[in-house]
Amino acid sequence: MAVQQNKVSKSRRNNRRSHDSLVAANPNECENCGELKRPHHVCPSCGQYANREVVAQANDIDLDDDAA
């Protein structure tokens, strides 16, 4: 088991942890619908990425009652 050689002071410990904090999200506006989305991700509202439809939405698909 590792045992420290000398005591690490509170100042040195806190300086080491100074970069561990979380940063806020950086949402972008979707060009198609205007909703906020994560950068470089498919828009969860409209299913578009880079001005083309990647994921078809459930209300756009015509589901048959007999299917399944």
C-alpha positions, 0 to 999 in steps of 0.5 A: 500500500502506498504511504505518503512521505510527507504531509500534503498541505491544504493549499497544495492539495487545493491547488491540485484540485483547482481544475476538477470543477465541472463546467456548464453545458454549451448548448447551441440553437438548432438551425431547423427548429430553434430548440437548444441542442448539444453541439455536434449532436442530433437535435432531440426535437426534430432529428436533424443534423447538419441540415439533413434528417438523420432520425425520423420522428415518431409522428412523421412515420405512418404506423399501421394498426395491423403491423406487429 
